[in-house]
Amino acid sequence: MTTVEPLGAVRERVLSSLRQEIIAGRLLPGDRLVERELAERFGVSRVPVREAIRALVAEGFVLFETPRRTVVRRLTPTDVAELFELREALEVYATGLAAQRATRADLAELEELLDRAADATRTDDAEAITDINTRFHDRILAMAGNSLLISVMEPVDGRLRWLTRQNEEWPQLLAEHRELYAAIASGDRELARAHALAHVQANYRSTVRHLFGDTDSDAVPGPGPAAHSNANATANATANSGSGSGSEGEA
């Protein structure tokens, strides 16, 4: 007896596949999404494809250029700056909580992810690196122990992963994640926040370079006023950390 897949499940399958193709760069900004072609590729009717596309529009991955033309969204400098403003506000806060609440099991899981990231970096496996780095940040968010914070991040999580994929400075990312781990493991909330802020700022600059080239900083919106007001705090916390951050995070 043939089992008929529920329409909702078909929609979610198509949506998940298209979202991952965009994040992984298999569908590029400006690429057109054609209902008929996608329905044939997935072996489904056009209805779940149409619904999946509408969901991707709502998530900010694609847009309707005209009523009959849907394309993968081209990120603007403002799009990137706004997403990083949100990431800065929430991720820095979450990392501070994680430093206070991390268990030995939590830290062991982060260490394992760092080991896997190092292996993927050595082989230049971009998709594996992106997946592991996403898991690393998701784990820190979970360690914060704030379910409301997780629910706030959820609607933009996919777009943040999409942005993370734009940064291909893999060895630098690994070094920053090791430093972030050391700061969390120290249990020092302010040190962890400082490293998280520095990491977000560095990731912002790398993403802007990758997407828009060597653009003057005055021409590209910054990642938010907090980035500038907390810059001195970041430097001071890092300088005063002594051996607490360890040598593990150094490149």
N, C-alpha and C positions, 0 to 999 in steps of 0.2 A: 504493500500500500504506500503510495506516494504522500509524503508529508508536505503540506503547503506552508511556506514560511509566512508568518503574519506580516502585514504591510508595514507595521511599525518597526519590526525587526529588519526588514529589507531596507527601509529608510535609514536606520541607524548604521547598518553595514555599509551602505553607499556613502553616508556622511562621514563615517570614521575613515574610510579608505581615501576619499577625496581630501579630507583634512590632513591626513598623514602625508599624502603626495605633495601637498602645498608646503607643509612644514619641512619635508625632506628635500624640497627643491626639484622634485620630478615634474611638478606643475609650476611654471615660473610666472612672475608678475607680467600681466598683459596677455597670458594664455587664455584662449576662449573656452568656455564650458558650454558644450552643445548638448541639449537634452537627448536628442535622438542618438547621437554617437555614444554618449555615456550609457544610455539604456542598453544599447547593443553590446557594449563592452562588459557591462555587469550582468547581462542576461536577465534584465528586469524590465518592467513597464516604465513609461516616462513619469508616472505619478510619483513614485518614491524618489526618483532623480530630481524632479522639480522641487519636492519638499526638502531634500538634502541641500539643494542649491540655496533655497530661501534661508535655511538654517545657517549656511556659510556666510550669507550676506549679513545676517543678524550678528554673527560672531566676528565680523570684520575682515574675513578672509577674501571675499569676492564682492563685486559690485555690479549693478546693472548700468552699463554705459548707455544703453538705450533699452526700450522695452523688449527688444529681441536679441540683445547682445549682452552676455554676461562674461566677465573676465576676472582673472585673479587680480586682486588689488595691488596697485603699485604704491608702496609705502613712501610717504613724503617725510621730509625732516620733522615736520610738526607731529605726524603720527608717531614717529620714533621717540621724540622728546616726551610726548604725553604718556606713552606706555612706560618709559623709563621713570617718569615722575611717580607714577603709580607703583612701579616696582620698588623704587627707592623708599617710598613711604612705608610700604607693607613689609618688604623683605628685611630692611634694617631692623625694624621693630621685632619681627619674628626671630631673627638671629639672636637678638639680645635675650629673648625669652628662652630660646633653645640652650643658650649657654648656662642659664640658671637651672634648667630642668632636665638636661641631658643625663641619661643613665649610661652605665657601662655598655649595655647592649646597644644603645643608640650610637655611641661612639664607635663601637666595633663595626656596626653596619656602615657608617660613613667611611671608615678605614677600608673596608672591603670595596666600596664603590670607588674610592680613590685608586686602589690597586687595579681595578678593572679599567678605570679611565687611563691609567698609565700604560696598560697593555694596548688599549685602543689607540692611544696617541702615538705609540711606537710604530704601529702598523698604518697610521694615518687613516683609520676607519671612521670617516666623518659621521655616518649614521649611528654607529655604536657610541661614539663620543657624545653626540647630541642626546641620545637616549639616556646614557649614564649620567651626564651632567644634569639632565632634567630630573632624574631620580634623586640625585644628590640634593638639589634644591627642594624637591618635594619632601624629602626626609627631614630636612631642617625645619620646614614648615610644620610637619607633623610633630616634631620634637617640641615646638613652641607650645603645643597643648591647648590651642585656642581654636575651637571649631568654627567660631564666627569668622575668624581671620581666614580660615581655609575656604569658607563659603564665599567670602568677598573676592578671593583670588580666582576662584573657579571659572567665572565667565571670561576672564582674560588670559587664562593659563595657556591656551592654545596659541594665542598671538604672541605671548612672551616666549614660548618655545620657538616659534617661527623666527622671532628676532634673534634669539640665542643661536639659532642655526646660521645666521648671517656672519657671526664672528668665528672665523676660521683660524684664529691664532691659538691653536690647541695647546702647545707647551706653556704659553703664558696663562691660559685658563687653568691648566692643571696646577701650576705654581700658586695661583691665587686661591684655588680651592683647598690646597694643602695649608696655606696660611689661615684660611677661614676655619678649617677644621681645628688647627692648633689653638686658635682664639676661642672657639667654642669649648674645646676640651679643657681650657684653662679655668672655665667657670666664671670668667670676668665678663660681666654683661656689657660694660662700656667698651672694652677691648673688642669684643665680638661685633658690636654695632659699628665700631670704627672700621674694622676690616670688611664688613658687609658693605658699608658705604663706599669704601675705596674700590671694592670689586664691582659694584654697580656702575660707578663712574668710569672705570677702565673699560668695562664691557660696552658702555654707551659710546665711548670714543672709538673703540674698535668697530662697532657696528656702523657708526656714521662713516668711518673711513671706507669700509667695505661697500656700503650701499651708495655713497655719494662722492667718493674720492677724497682727496686732500682738501676738504672744504674749510675755509677760515672759520674759526670758532664764532666770530661775530655774525656770520651768515647763517649759522645753524642754531636753532633754539637749544639751550642747555637742558640738562635733565632735571631742572627745578631749582628753586631758590635754596632748598635745603642742602643741595650739593655744594653751594658756595659758602653758606653760613656755617656748615659743619666741617669745612675743609681743614681748618686749623685744629679742630678737635680730633680729626682723624690722625693728623700728623703727630699731635701731642700724645695721643693714646698709644700710637705705634712706637714712638720714641721712648715712652715711659714703660713699655711692656717688659723690657729687659729680656730675661731668658724665658719668660712665660709663654711667648709665642713659639719658642723652639726654633731649631734650624730646619725642621721638616718642610716648612713652606717656602724656603728659599730656592730660587731657580739656579 
